[in-house]
Amino acid sequence: MTEQAGSRPVRLEGTPYDVVMAVWSAVLAEEPIDQNVGFFDLGATSADVLSAVEMLRCRWPDLRVVDIFLHPTVHALAAFLGDDPRPNP
């Protein structure tokens, strides 16, 4: 499944980490994204949050805007959505 961010298609398949990274990269038009830096610290606006949540809701319909504020990094949001990208010891 793909979603559009401007003219750029965003792949919404894969692990939650991969999807969040792809959505944030598309919304912010920036690569690479530092997984440990907050969404707003990366330059996001309120409109960017709404765009990101709208795309992410295709995979996670119960996602709320406040979840971006509660889990502001790629790493934190991916873990919240069910995927901890850290390697197992």
PDB file with SEQRES, HELIX, SHEET and CRYST1 records, atoms N, CA, C and O in Angstrom:
SEQRES   1 A   89  MET THR GLU GLN ALA GLY SER ARG PRO VAL ARG LEU GLU          
SEQRES   2 A   89  GLY THR PRO TYR ASP VAL VAL MET ALA VAL TRP SER ALA          
SEQRES   3 A   89  VAL LEU ALA GLU GLU PRO ILE ASP GLN ASN VAL GLY PHE          
SEQRES   4 A   89  PHE ASP LEU GLY ALA THR SER ALA ASP VAL LEU SER ALA          
SEQRES   5 A   89  VAL GLU MET LEU ARG CYS ARG TRP PRO ASP LEU ARG VAL          
SEQRES   6 A   89  VAL ASP ILE PHE LEU HIS PRO THR VAL HIS ALA LEU ALA          
SEQRES   7 A   89  ALA PHE LEU GLY ASP ASP PRO ARG PRO ASN PRO                  
HELIX    1 AA1 PRO A   16  LEU A   28  1                                  13    
HELIX    2 AA2 SER A   46  LEU A   56  1                                  11    
HELIX    3 AA3 VAL A   65  LEU A   70  1                                   6    
HELIX    4 AA4 VAL A   74  LEU A   81  1                                   8    
SHEET    1 AA1 2 THR A   2  ALA A   5  0                                        
SHEET    2 AA1 2 ARG A   8  ARG A  11 -1                                        
CRYST1    1.000    1.000    1.000  90.00  90.00  90.00 P 1           1          
ATOM      1  N   MET A   1       0.844  -1.160   0.000  1.00  0.00           N  
ATOM      2  CA  MET A   1       0.000   0.000   0.000  1.00  0.00           C  
ATOM      3  C   MET A   1       0.898   1.235   0.000  1.00  0.00           C  
ATOM      4  O   MET A   1       1.927   1.259   0.675  1.00  0.00           O  
ATOM      5  N   THR A   2       0.516   2.235  -0.740  1.00  0.00           N  
ATOM      6  CA  THR A   2       1.271   3.486  -0.776  1.00  0.00           C  
ATOM      7  C   THR A   2       0.335   4.657  -0.543  1.00  0.00           C  
ATOM      8  O   THR A   2      -0.871   4.569  -0.773  1.00  0.00           O  
ATOM      9  N   GLU A   3       0.897   5.721  -0.096  1.00  0.00           N  
ATOM     10  CA  GLU A   3       0.181   6.971   0.152  1.00  0.00           C  
ATOM     11  C   GLU A   3       1.004   8.064  -0.506  1.00  0.00           C  
ATOM     12  O   GLU A   3       2.196   7.866  -0.744  1.00  0.00           O  
ATOM     13  N   GLN A   4       0.415   9.196  -0.803  1.00  0.00           N  
ATOM     14  CA  GLN A   4       1.132  10.293  -1.435  1.00  0.00           C  
ATOM     15  C   GLN A   4       1.492  11.368  -0.411  1.00  0.00           C  
ATOM     16  O   GLN A   4       0.662  11.750   0.414  1.00  0.00           O  
ATOM     17  N   ALA A   5       2.697  11.838  -0.467  1.00  0.00           N  
ATOM     18  CA  ALA A   5       3.128  13.016   0.291  1.00  0.00           C  
ATOM     19  C   ALA A   5       3.605  13.994  -0.762  1.00  0.00           C  
ATOM     20  O   ALA A   5       4.730  13.894  -1.252  1.00  0.00           O  
ATOM     21  N   GLY A   6       2.750  14.937  -1.109  1.00  0.00           N  
ATOM     22  CA  GLY A   6       3.072  15.811  -2.232  1.00  0.00           C  
ATOM     23  C   GLY A   6       3.041  14.962  -3.490  1.00  0.00           C  
ATOM     24  O   GLY A   6       2.024  14.336  -3.787  1.00  0.00           O  
ATOM     25  N   SER A   7       4.131  14.930  -4.226  1.00  0.00           N  
ATOM     26  CA  SER A   7       4.200  14.100  -5.428  1.00  0.00           C  
ATOM     27  C   SER A   7       5.004  12.835  -5.184  1.00  0.00           C  
ATOM     28  O   SER A   7       5.256  12.067  -6.112  1.00  0.00           O  
ATOM     29  N   ARG A   8       5.400  12.617  -3.958  1.00  0.00           N  
ATOM     30  CA  ARG A   8       6.253  11.480  -3.630  1.00  0.00           C  
ATOM     31  C   ARG A   8       5.436  10.339  -3.027  1.00  0.00           C  
ATOM     32  O   ARG A   8       4.791  10.536  -1.996  1.00  0.00           O  
ATOM     33  N   PRO A   9       5.442   9.151  -3.637  1.00  0.00           N  
ATOM     34  CA  PRO A   9       4.724   8.020  -3.045  1.00  0.00           C  
ATOM     35  C   PRO A   9       5.454   7.512  -1.798  1.00  0.00           C  
ATOM     36  O   PRO A   9       6.684   7.488  -1.753  1.00  0.00           O  
ATOM     37  N   VAL A  10       4.685   7.111  -0.796  1.00  0.00           N  
ATOM     38  CA  VAL A  10       5.234   6.617   0.458  1.00  0.00           C  
ATOM     39  C   VAL A  10       4.753   5.196   0.656  1.00  0.00           C  
ATOM     40  O   VAL A  10       3.551   4.928   0.647  1.00  0.00           O  
ATOM     41  N   ARG A  11       5.690   4.293   0.832  1.00  0.00           N  
ATOM     42  CA  ARG A  11       5.343   2.893   1.042  1.00  0.00           C  
ATOM     43  C   ARG A  11       4.937   2.678   2.491  1.00  0.00           C  
ATOM     44  O   ARG A  11       5.683   3.018   3.410  1.00  0.00           O  
ATOM     45  N   LEU A  12       3.756   2.115   2.692  1.00  0.00           N  
ATOM     46  CA  LEU A  12       3.226   1.893   4.029  1.00  0.00           C  
ATOM     47  C   LEU A  12       3.265   0.423   4.410  1.00  0.00           C  
ATOM     48  O   LEU A  12       2.442  -0.049   5.194  1.00  0.00           O  
ATOM     49  N   GLU A  13       4.221  -0.289   3.854  1.00  0.00           N  
ATOM     50  CA  GLU A  13       4.396  -1.704   4.174  1.00  0.00           C  
ATOM     51  C   GLU A  13       5.732  -1.878   4.859  1.00  0.00           C  
ATOM     52  O   GLU A  13       6.631  -1.050   4.712  1.00  0.00           O  
ATOM     53  N   GLY A  14       5.856  -2.956   5.607  1.00  0.00           N  
ATOM     54  CA  GLY A  14       7.081  -3.217   6.335  1.00  0.00           C  
ATOM     55  C   GLY A  14       6.843  -3.055   7.822  1.00  0.00           C  
ATOM     56  O   GLY A  14       5.701  -3.010   8.281  1.00  0.00           O  
ATOM     57  N   THR A  15       7.924  -2.968   8.566  1.00  0.00           N  
ATOM     58  CA  THR A  15       7.811  -2.825  10.014  1.00  0.00           C  
ATOM     59  C   THR A  15       7.306  -1.426  10.358  1.00  0.00           C  
ATOM     60  O   THR A  15       7.422  -0.509   9.545  1.00  0.00           O  
ATOM     61  N   PRO A  16       6.753  -1.258  11.542  1.00  0.00           N  
ATOM     62  CA  PRO A  16       6.362   0.088  11.958  1.00  0.00           C  
ATOM     63  C   PRO A  16       7.524   1.076  11.866  1.00  0.00           C  
ATOM     64  O   PRO A  16       7.325   2.227  11.478  1.00  0.00           O  
ATOM     65  N   TYR A  17       8.713   0.647  12.212  1.00  0.00           N  
ATOM     66  CA  TYR A  17       9.889   1.518  12.115  1.00  0.00           C  
ATOM     67  C   TYR A  17      10.087   1.990  10.675  1.00  0.00           C  
ATOM     68  O   TYR A  17      10.284   3.182  10.436  1.00  0.00           O  
ATOM     69  N   ASP A  18      10.036   1.062   9.711  1.00  0.00           N  
ATOM     70  CA  ASP A  18      10.221   1.416   8.300  1.00  0.00           C  
ATOM     71  C   ASP A  18       9.142   2.382   7.817  1.00  0.00           C  
ATOM     72  O   ASP A  18       9.427   3.328   7.083  1.00  0.00           O  
ATOM     73  N   VAL A  19       7.909   2.134   8.234  1.00  0.00           N  
ATOM     74  CA  VAL A  19       6.789   2.979   7.793  1.00  0.00           C  
ATOM     75  C   VAL A  19       6.906   4.376   8.390  1.00  0.00           C  
ATOM     76  O   VAL A  19       6.755   5.369   7.678  1.00  0.00           O  
ATOM     77  N   VAL A  20       7.174   4.461   9.692  1.00  0.00           N  
ATOM     78  CA  VAL A  20       7.311   5.780  10.324  1.00  0.00           C  
ATOM     79  C   VAL A  20       8.464   6.547   9.684  1.00  0.00           C  
ATOM     80  O   VAL A  20       8.336   7.739   9.405  1.00  0.00           O  
ATOM     81  N   MET A  21       9.573   5.882   9.453  1.00  0.00           N  
ATOM     82  CA  MET A  21      10.725   6.535   8.831  1.00  0.00           C  
ATOM     83  C   MET A  21      10.355   7.050   7.434  1.00  0.00           C  
ATOM     84  O   MET A  21      10.715   8.171   7.074  1.00  0.00           O  
ATOM     85  N   ALA A  22       9.646   6.246   6.654  1.00  0.00           N  
ATOM     86  CA  ALA A  22       9.259   6.646   5.294  1.00  0.00           C  
ATOM     87  C   ALA A  22       8.293   7.827   5.317  1.00  0.00           C  
ATOM     88  O   ALA A  22       8.433   8.759   4.525  1.00  0.00           O  
ATOM     89  N   VAL A  23       7.317   7.792   6.219  1.00  0.00           N  
ATOM     90  CA  VAL A  23       6.339   8.875   6.308  1.00  0.00           C  
ATOM     91  C   VAL A  23       7.016  10.168   6.746  1.00  0.00           C  
ATOM     92  O   VAL A  23       6.779  11.221   6.154  1.00  0.00           O  
ATOM     93  N   TRP A  24       7.849  10.101   7.769  1.00  0.00           N  
ATOM     94  CA  TRP A  24       8.519  11.309   8.244  1.00  0.00           C  
ATOM     95  C   TRP A  24       9.452  11.866   7.177  1.00  0.00           C  
ATOM     96  O   TRP A  24       9.527  13.082   6.999  1.00  0.00           O  
ATOM     97  N   SER A  25      10.159  11.004   6.471  1.00  0.00           N  
ATOM     98  CA  SER A  25      11.048  11.465   5.401  1.00  0.00           C  
ATOM     99  C   SER A  25      10.252  12.177   4.317  1.00  0.00           C  
ATOM    100  O   SER A  25      10.683  13.208   3.800  1.00  0.00           O  
ATOM    101  N   ALA A  26       9.086  11.626   3.971  1.00  0.00           N  
ATOM    102  CA  ALA A  26       8.256  12.219   2.923  1.00  0.00           C  
ATOM    103  C   ALA A  26       7.641  13.541   3.379  1.00  0.00           C  
ATOM    104  O   ALA A  26       7.666  14.526   2.641  1.00  0.00           O  
ATOM    105  N   VAL A  27       7.095  13.564   4.580  1.00  0.00           N  
ATOM    106  CA  VAL A  27       6.432  14.766   5.079  1.00  0.00           C  
ATOM    107  C   VAL A  27       7.432  15.899   5.251  1.00  0.00           C  
ATOM    108  O   VAL A  27       7.138  17.048   4.922  1.00  0.00           O  
ATOM    109  N   LEU A  28       8.613  15.575   5.766  1.00  0.00           N  
ATOM    110  CA  LEU A  28       9.624  16.603   6.012  1.00  0.00           C  
ATOM    111  C   LEU A  28      10.516  16.854   4.808  1.00  0.00           C  
ATOM    112  O   LEU A  28      11.347  17.762   4.829  1.00  0.00           O  
ATOM    113  N   ALA A  29      10.348  16.052   3.749  1.00  0.00           N  
ATOM    114  CA  ALA A  29      11.183  16.154   2.546  1.00  0.00           C  
ATOM    115  C   ALA A  29      12.660  16.169   2.925  1.00  0.00           C  
ATOM    116  O   ALA A  29      13.440  16.999   2.460  1.00  0.00           O  
ATOM    117  N   GLU A  30      13.010  15.221   3.784  1.00  0.00           N  
ATOM    118  CA  GLU A  30      14.375  15.163   4.293  1.00  0.00           C  
ATOM    119  C   GLU A  30      14.809  13.711   4.452  1.00  0.00           C  
ATOM    120  O   GLU A  30      14.035  12.867   4.904  1.00  0.00           O  
ATOM    121  N   GLU A  31      16.020  13.437   4.085  1.00  0.00           N  
ATOM    122  CA  GLU A  31      16.627  12.130   4.315  1.00  0.00           C  
ATOM    123  C   GLU A  31      18.100  12.348   4.577  1.00  0.00           C  
ATOM    124  O   GLU A  31      18.683  13.238   3.959  1.00  0.00           O  
ATOM    125  N   PRO A  32      18.706  11.631   5.409  1.00  0.00           N  
ATOM    126  CA  PRO A  32      18.079  10.677   6.327  1.00  0.00           C  
ATOM    127  C   PRO A  32      17.472  11.396   7.529  1.00  0.00           C  
ATOM    128  O   PRO A  32      17.817  12.538   7.834  1.00  0.00           O  
ATOM    129  N   ILE A  33      16.579  10.713   8.187  1.00  0.00           N  
ATOM    130  CA  ILE A  33      15.951  11.211   9.408  1.00  0.00           C  
ATOM    131  C   ILE A  33      16.673  10.574  10.588  1.00  0.00           C  
ATOM    132  O   ILE A  33      16.885   9.361  10.604  1.00  0.00           O  
ATOM    133  N   ASP A  34      17.046  11.374  11.564  1.00  0.00           N  
ATOM    134  CA  ASP A  34      17.652  10.845  12.786  1.00  0.00           C  
ATOM    135  C   ASP A  34      16.539  10.267  13.648  1.00  0.00           C  
ATOM    136  O   ASP A  34      15.658  11.001  14.096  1.00  0.00           O  
ATOM    137  N   GLN A  35      16.570   8.978  13.880  1.00  0.00           N  
ATOM    138  CA  GLN A  35      15.493   8.291  14.599  1.00  0.00           C  
ATOM    139  C   GLN A  35      15.334   8.742  16.042  1.00  0.00           C  
ATOM    140  O   GLN A  35      14.315   8.447  16.667  1.00  0.00           O  
ATOM    141  N   ASN A  36      16.310   9.445  16.582  1.00  0.00           N  
ATOM    142  CA  ASN A  36      16.265   9.857  17.984  1.00  0.00           C  
ATOM    143  C   ASN A  36      16.022  11.355  18.171  1.00  0.00           C  
ATOM    144  O   ASN A  36      16.147  11.867  19.283  1.00  0.00           O  
ATOM    145  N   VAL A  37      15.677  12.056  17.097  1.00  0.00           N  
ATOM    146  CA  VAL A  37      15.386  13.489  17.178  1.00  0.00           C  
ATOM    147  C   VAL A  37      13.880  13.676  17.022  1.00  0.00           C  
ATOM    148  O   VAL A  37      13.257  13.045  16.168  1.00  0.00           O  
ATOM    149  N   GLY A  38      13.301  14.535  17.839  1.00  0.00           N  
ATOM    150  CA  GLY A  38      11.869  14.767  17.825  1.00  0.00           C  
ATOM    151  C   GLY A  38      11.368  15.350  16.509  1.00  0.00           C  
ATOM    152  O   GLY A  38      12.092  16.050  15.801  1.00  0.00           O  
ATOM    153  N   PHE A  39      10.125  15.045  16.203  1.00  0.00           N  
ATOM    154  CA  PHE A  39       9.497  15.477  14.957  1.00  0.00           C  
ATOM    155  C   PHE A  39       9.573  16.993  14.784  1.00  0.00           C  
ATOM    156  O   PHE A  39       9.938  17.478  13.713  1.00  0.00           O  
ATOM    157  N   PHE A  40       9.231  17.742  15.830  1.00  0.00           N  
ATOM    158  CA  PHE A  40       9.283  19.197  15.735  1.00  0.00           C  
ATOM    159  C   PHE A  40      10.718  19.699  15.711  1.00  0.00           C  
ATOM    160  O   PHE A  40      11.001  20.725  15.092  1.00  0.00           O  
ATOM    161  N   ASP A  41      11.629  18.993  16.375  1.00  0.00           N  
ATOM    162  CA  ASP A  41      13.040  19.374  16.337  1.00  0.00           C  
ATOM    163  C   ASP A  41      13.626  19.204  14.940  1.00  0.00           C  
ATOM    164  O   ASP A  41      14.639  19.818  14.604  1.00  0.00           O  
ATOM    165  N   LEU A  42      12.988  18.372  14.135  1.00  0.00           N  
ATOM    166  CA  LEU A  42      13.409  18.175  12.746  1.00  0.00           C  
ATOM    167  C   LEU A  42      12.829  19.256  11.823  1.00  0.00           C  
ATOM    168  O   LEU A  42      13.109  19.265  10.624  1.00  0.00           O  
ATOM    169  N   GLY A  43      12.027  20.159  12.380  1.00  0.00           N  
ATOM    170  CA  GLY A  43      11.472  21.247  11.581  1.00  0.00           C  
ATOM    171  C   GLY A  43      10.009  21.087  11.222  1.00  0.00           C  
ATOM    172  O   GLY A  43       9.484  21.866  10.426  1.00  0.00           O  
ATOM    173  N   ALA A  44       9.335  20.092  11.791  1.00  0.00           N  
ATOM    174  CA  ALA A  44       7.932  19.859  11.464  1.00  0.00           C  
ATOM    175  C   ALA A  44       7.043  20.974  12.001  1.00  0.00           C  
ATOM    176  O   ALA A  44       7.330  21.593  13.026  1.00  0.00           O  
ATOM    177  N   THR A  45       5.962  21.206  11.278  1.00  0.00           N  
ATOM    178  CA  THR A  45       4.936  22.161  11.687  1.00  0.00           C  
ATOM    179  C   THR A  45       3.690  21.389  12.120  1.00  0.00           C  
ATOM    180  O   THR A  45       3.631  20.165  11.996  1.00  0.00           O  
ATOM    181  N   SER A  46       2.712  22.106  12.620  1.00  0.00           N  
ATOM    182  CA  SER A  46       1.447  21.469  12.986  1.00  0.00           C  
ATOM    183  C   SER A  46       0.801  20.808  11.771  1.00  0.00           C  
ATOM    184  O   SER A  46       0.225  19.726  11.885  1.00  0.00           O  
ATOM    185  N   ALA A  47       0.894  21.447  10.624  1.00  0.00           N  
ATOM    186  CA  ALA A  47       0.349  20.864   9.389  1.00  0.00           C  
ATOM    187  C   ALA A  47       1.077  19.568   9.041  1.00  0.00           C  
ATOM    188  O   ALA A  47       0.460  18.623   8.549  1.00  0.00           O  
ATOM    189  N   ASP A  48       2.379  19.519   9.293  1.00  0.00           N  
ATOM    190  CA  ASP A  48       3.148  18.293   9.028  1.00  0.00           C  
ATOM    191  C   ASP A  48       2.674  17.147   9.918  1.00  0.00           C  
ATOM    192  O   ASP A  48       2.597  16.002   9.471  1.00  0.00           O  
ATOM    193  N   VAL A  49       2.359  17.454  11.174  1.00  0.00           N  
ATOM    194  CA  VAL A  49       1.851  16.421  12.077  1.00  0.00           C  
ATOM    195  C   VAL A  49       0.553  15.856  11.535  1.00  0.00           C  
ATOM    196  O   VAL A  49       0.360  14.640  11.509  1.00  0.00           O  
ATOM    197  N   LEU A  50      -0.336  16.735  11.102  1.00  0.00           N  
ATOM    198  CA  LEU A  50      -1.616  16.267  10.554  1.00  0.00           C  
ATOM    199  C   LEU A  50      -1.401  15.401   9.316  1.00  0.00           C  
ATOM    200  O   LEU A  50      -2.070  14.380   9.154  1.00  0.00           O  
ATOM    201  N   SER A  51      -0.483  15.792   8.447  1.00  0.00           N  
ATOM    202  CA  SER A  51      -0.189  15.002   7.243  1.00  0.00           C  
ATOM    203  C   SER A  51       0.365  13.635   7.621  1.00  0.00           C  
ATOM    204  O   SER A  51      -0.048  12.617   7.065  1.00  0.00           O  
ATOM    205  N   ALA A  52       1.299  13.612   8.565  1.00  0.00           N  
ATOM    206  CA  ALA A  52       1.907  12.345   8.976  1.00  0.00           C  
ATOM    207  C   ALA A  52       0.869  11.420   9.602  1.00  0.00           C  
ATOM    208  O   ALA A  52       0.820  10.232   9.285  1.00  0.00           O  
ATOM    209  N   VAL A  53       0.047  11.961  10.482  1.00  0.00           N  
ATOM    210  CA  VAL A  53      -0.976  11.141  11.139  1.00  0.00           C  
ATOM    211  C   VAL A  53      -1.970  10.609  10.115  1.00  0.00           C  
ATOM    212  O   VAL A  53      -2.380   9.451  10.196  1.00  0.00           O  
ATOM    213  N   GLU A  54      -2.357  11.429   9.168  1.00  0.00           N  
ATOM    214  CA  GLU A  54      -3.295  10.981   8.129  1.00  0.00           C  
ATOM    215  C   GLU A  54      -2.721   9.789   7.358  1.00  0.00           C  
ATOM    216  O   GLU A  54      -3.426   8.812   7.106  1.00  0.00           O  
ATOM    217  N   MET A  55      -1.455   9.870   6.989  1.00  0.00           N  
ATOM    218  CA  MET A  55      -0.829   8.751   6.262  1.00  0.00           C  
ATOM    219  C   MET A  55      -0.699   7.522   7.152  1.00  0.00           C  
ATOM    220  O   MET A  55      -1.001   6.407   6.728  1.00  0.00           O  
ATOM    221  N   LEU A  56      -0.251   7.729   8.383  1.00  0.00           N  
ATOM    222  CA  LEU A  56      -0.052   6.596   9.288  1.00  0.00           C  
ATOM    223  C   LEU A  56      -1.364   5.913   9.651  1.00  0.00           C  
ATOM    224  O   LEU A  56      -1.371   4.720   9.955  1.00  0.00           O  
ATOM    225  N   ARG A  57      -2.463   6.641   9.625  1.00  0.00           N  
ATOM    226  CA  ARG A  57      -3.769   6.042   9.933  1.00  0.00           C  
ATOM    227  C   ARG A  57      -4.203   5.017   8.895  1.00  0.00           C  
ATOM    228  O   ARG A  57      -5.100   4.217   9.163  1.00  0.00           O  
ATOM    229  N   CYS A  58      -3.594   5.022   7.731  1.00  0.00           N  
ATOM    230  CA  CYS A  58      -3.885   3.972   6.746  1.00  0.00           C  
ATOM    231  C   CYS A  58      -3.474   2.605   7.309  1.00  0.00           C  
ATOM    232  O   CYS A  58      -4.102   1.593   6.999  1.00  0.00           O  
ATOM    233  N   ARG A  59      -2.433   2.578   8.125  1.00  0.00           N  
ATOM    234  CA  ARG A  59      -1.960   1.348   8.770  1.00  0.00           C  
ATOM    235  C   ARG A  59      -2.496   1.199  10.188  1.00  0.00           C  
ATOM    236  O   ARG A  59      -2.830   0.096  10.622  1.00  0.00           O  
ATOM    237  N   TRP A  60      -2.574   2.313  10.904  1.00  0.00           N  
ATOM    238  CA  TRP A  60      -2.993   2.310  12.306  1.00  0.00           C  
ATOM    239  C   TRP A  60      -4.133   3.300  12.492  1.00  0.00           C  
ATOM    240  O   TRP A  60      -3.907   4.440  12.896  1.00  0.00           O  
ATOM    241  N   PRO A  61      -5.375   2.864  12.194  1.00  0.00           N  
ATOM    242  CA  PRO A  61      -6.521   3.777  12.194  1.00  0.00           C  
ATOM    243  C   PRO A  61      -6.796   4.448  13.542  1.00  0.00           C  
ATOM    244  O   PRO A  61      -7.437   5.498  13.582  1.00  0.00           O  
ATOM    245  N   ASP A  62      -6.332   3.869  14.629  1.00  0.00           N  
ATOM    246  CA  ASP A  62      -6.585   4.436  15.949  1.00  0.00           C  
ATOM    247  C   ASP A  62      -5.516   5.442  16.383  1.00  0.00           C  
ATOM    248  O   ASP A  62      -5.599   5.992  17.481  1.00  0.00           O  
ATOM    249  N   LEU A  63      -4.528   5.685  15.547  1.00  0.00           N  
ATOM    250  CA  LEU A  63      -3.474   6.626  15.887  1.00  0.00           C  
ATOM    251  C   LEU A  63      -4.072   8.016  16.088  1.00  0.00           C  
ATOM    252  O   LEU A  63      -4.891   8.470  15.289  1.00  0.00           O  
ATOM    253  N   ARG A  64      -3.655   8.684  17.159  1.00  0.00           N  
ATOM    254  CA  ARG A  64      -4.153  10.020  17.466  1.00  0.00           C  
ATOM    255  C   ARG A  64      -3.035  11.043  17.255  1.00  0.00           C  
ATOM    256  O   ARG A  64      -1.855  10.699  17.331  1.00  0.00           O  
ATOM    257  N   VAL A  65      -3.396  12.267  16.997  1.00  0.00           N  
ATOM    258  CA  VAL A  65      -2.405  13.331  16.835  1.00  0.00           C  
ATOM    259  C   VAL A  65      -1.549  13.422  18.089  1.00  0.00           C  
ATOM    260  O   VAL A  65      -0.334  13.596  17.997  1.00  0.00           O  
ATOM    261  N   VAL A  66      -2.161  13.306  19.248  1.00  0.00           N  
ATOM    262  CA  VAL A  66      -1.416  13.410  20.506  1.00  0.00           C  
ATOM    263  C   VAL A  66      -0.330  12.334  20.612  1.00  0.00           C  
ATOM    264  O   VAL A  66       0.654  12.526  21.326  1.00  0.00           O  
ATOM    265  N   ASP A  67      -0.494  11.214  19.916  1.00  0.00           N  
ATOM    266  CA  ASP A  67       0.521  10.160  19.970  1.00  0.00           C  
ATOM    267  C   ASP A  67       1.862  10.628  19.411  1.00  0.00           C  
ATOM    268  O   ASP A  67       2.912  10.153  19.845  1.00  0.00           O  
ATOM    269  N   ILE A  68       1.839  11.550  18.458  1.00  0.00           N  
ATOM    270  CA  ILE A  68       3.092  12.107  17.931  1.00  0.00           C  
ATOM    271  C   ILE A  68       3.780  12.939  19.014  1.00  0.00           C  
ATOM    272  O   ILE A  68       5.007  12.943  19.114  1.00  0.00           O  
ATOM    273  N   PHE A  69       2.992  13.635  19.817  1.00  0.00           N  
ATOM    274  CA  PHE A  69       3.551  14.443  20.904  1.00  0.00           C  
ATOM    275  C   PHE A  69       4.058  13.557  22.042  1.00  0.00           C  
ATOM    276  O   PHE A  69       5.069  13.864  22.673  1.00  0.00           O  
ATOM    277  N   LEU A  70       3.356  12.469  22.296  1.00  0.00           N  
ATOM    278  CA  LEU A  70       3.763  11.557  23.371  1.00  0.00           C  
ATOM    279  C   LEU A  70       4.959  10.694  22.977  1.00  0.00           C  
ATOM    280  O   LEU A  70       5.732  10.270  23.836  1.00  0.00           O  
ATOM    281  N   HIS A  71       5.108  10.435  21.685  1.00  0.00           N  
ATOM    282  CA  HIS A  71       6.186   9.585  21.152  1.00  0.00           C  
ATOM    283  C   HIS A  71       6.827  10.351  19.992  1.00  0.00           C  
ATOM    284  O   HIS A  71       6.607  10.003  18.832  1.00  0.00           O  
ATOM    285  N   PRO A  72       7.623  11.396  20.289  1.00  0.00           N  
ATOM    286  CA  PRO A  72       8.038  12.351  19.268  1.00  0.00           C  
ATOM    287  C   PRO A  72       9.171  11.925  18.340  1.00  0.00           C  
ATOM    288  O   PRO A  72       9.469  12.637  17.381  1.00  0.00           O  
ATOM    289  N   THR A  73       9.808  10.791  18.597  1.00  0.00           N  
ATOM    290  CA  THR A  73      10.894  10.364  17.711  1.00  0.00           C  
ATOM    291  C   THR A  73      10.450   9.155  16.891  1.00  0.00           C  
ATOM    292  O   THR A  73       9.498   8.466  17.258  1.00  0.00           O  
ATOM    293  N   VAL A  74      11.130   8.905  15.800  1.00  0.00           N  
ATOM    294  CA  VAL A  74      10.837   7.708  14.993  1.00  0.00           C  
ATOM    295  C   VAL A  74      10.939   6.476  15.869  1.00  0.00           C  
ATOM    296  O   VAL A  74      10.063   5.611  15.853  1.00  0.00           O  
ATOM    297  N   HIS A  75      12.010   6.405  16.630  1.00  0.00           N  
ATOM    298  CA  HIS A  75      12.246   5.248  17.494  1.00  0.00           C  
ATOM    299  C   HIS A  75      11.100   5.050  18.485  1.00  0.00           C  
ATOM    300  O   HIS A  75      10.597   3.938  18.641  1.00  0.00           O  
ATOM    301  N   ALA A  76      10.687   6.131  19.155  1.00  0.00           N  
ATOM    302  CA  ALA A  76       9.631   6.035  20.160  1.00  0.00           C  
ATOM    303  C   ALA A  76       8.277   5.697  19.537  1.00  0.00           C  
ATOM    304  O   ALA A  76       7.535   4.877  20.078  1.00  0.00           O  
ATOM    305  N   LEU A  77       7.953   6.319  18.410  1.00  0.00           N  
ATOM    306  CA  LEU A  77       6.663   6.055  17.778  1.00  0.00           C  
ATOM    307  C   LEU A  77       6.603   4.632  17.222  1.00  0.00           C  
ATOM    308  O   LEU A  77       5.573   3.966  17.326  1.00  0.00           O  
ATOM    309  N   ALA A  78       7.694   4.174  16.640  1.00  0.00           N  
ATOM    310  CA  ALA A  78       7.725   2.795  16.132  1.00  0.00           C  
ATOM    311  C   ALA A  78       7.554   1.797  17.268  1.00  0.00           C  
ATOM    312  O   ALA A  78       6.832   0.810  17.121  1.00  0.00           O  
ATOM    313  N   ALA A  79       8.211   2.042  18.402  1.00  0.00           N  
ATOM    314  CA  ALA A  79       8.060   1.154  19.558  1.00  0.00           C  
ATOM    315  C   ALA A  79       6.616   1.180  20.049  1.00  0.00           C  
ATOM    316  O   ALA A  79       6.064   0.135  20.394  1.00  0.00           O  
ATOM    317  N   PHE A  80       6.001   2.359  20.086  1.00  0.00           N  
ATOM    318  CA  PHE A  80       4.601   2.492  20.491  1.00  0.00           C  
ATOM    319  C   PHE A  80       3.679   1.720  19.547  1.00  0.00           C  
ATOM    320  O   PHE A  80       2.700   1.115  19.983  1.00  0.00           O  
ATOM    321  N   LEU A  81       3.994   1.745  18.266  1.00  0.00           N  
ATOM    322  CA  LEU A  81       3.165   1.052  17.272  1.00  0.00           C  
ATOM    323  C   LEU A  81       3.453  -0.445  17.215  1.00  0.00           C  
ATOM    324  O   LEU A  81       2.773  -1.184  16.503  1.00  0.00           O  
ATOM    325  N   GLY A  82       4.450  -0.887  17.958  1.00  0.00           N  
ATOM    326  CA  GLY A  82       4.649  -2.316  18.072  1.00  0.00           C  
ATOM    327  C   GLY A  82       5.925  -2.872  17.536  1.00  0.00           C  
ATOM    328  O   GLY A  82       6.030  -4.084  17.346  1.00  0.00           O  
ATOM    329  N   ASP A  83       6.915  -2.029  17.281  1.00  0.00           N  
ATOM    330  CA  ASP A  83       8.158  -2.542  16.745  1.00  0.00           C  
ATOM    331  C   ASP A  83       9.330  -1.781  17.370  1.00  0.00           C  
ATOM    332  O   ASP A  83       9.492  -0.580  17.153  1.00  0.00           O  
ATOM    333  N   ASP A  84      10.124  -2.484  18.132  1.00  0.00           N  
ATOM    334  CA  ASP A  84      11.315  -1.875  18.709  1.00  0.00           C  
ATOM    335  C   ASP A  84      12.471  -2.182  17.764  1.00  0.00           C  
ATOM    336  O   ASP A  84      12.862  -3.342  17.639  1.00  0.00           O  
ATOM    337  N   PRO A  85      13.032  -1.167  17.093  1.00  0.00           N  
ATOM    338  CA  PRO A  85      14.058  -1.415  16.082  1.00  0.00           C  
ATOM    339  C   PRO A  85      15.420  -1.769  16.642  1.00  0.00           C  
ATOM    340  O   PRO A  85      16.329  -2.084  15.874  1.00  0.00           O  
ATOM    341  N   ARG A  86      15.594  -1.728  17.960  1.00  0.00           N  
ATOM    342  CA  ARG A  86      16.894  -2.085  18.524  1.00  0.00           C  
ATOM    343  C   ARG A  86      17.134  -3.575  18.363  1.00  0.00           C  
ATOM    344  O   ARG A  86      16.198  -4.362  18.508  1.00  0.00           O  
ATOM    345  N   PRO A  87      18.348  -3.980  18.070  1.00  0.00           N  
ATOM    346  CA  PRO A  87      18.622  -5.418  17.936  1.00  0.00           C  
ATOM    347  C   PRO A  87      18.490  -6.128  19.273  1.00  0.00           C  
ATOM    348  O   PRO A  87      18.758  -5.552  20.328  1.00  0.00           O  
ATOM    349  N   ASN A  88      18.076  -7.373  19.215  1.00  0.00           N  
ATOM    350  CA  ASN A  88      17.990  -8.180  20.423  1.00  0.00           C  
ATOM    351  C   ASN A  88      19.387  -8.559  20.883  1.00  0.00           C  
ATOM    352  O   ASN A  88      20.238  -8.904  20.064  1.00  0.00           O  
ATOM    353  N   PRO A  89      19.635  -8.497  22.211  1.00  0.00           N  
ATOM    354  CA  PRO A  89      20.978  -8.863  22.704  1.00  0.00           C  
ATOM    355  C   PRO A  89      21.258 -10.332  22.572  1.00  0.00           C  
ATOM    356  O   PRO A  89      22.340 -10.790  22.941  1.00  0.00           O  
TER     357      PRO A  89                                                      
END                                                                             
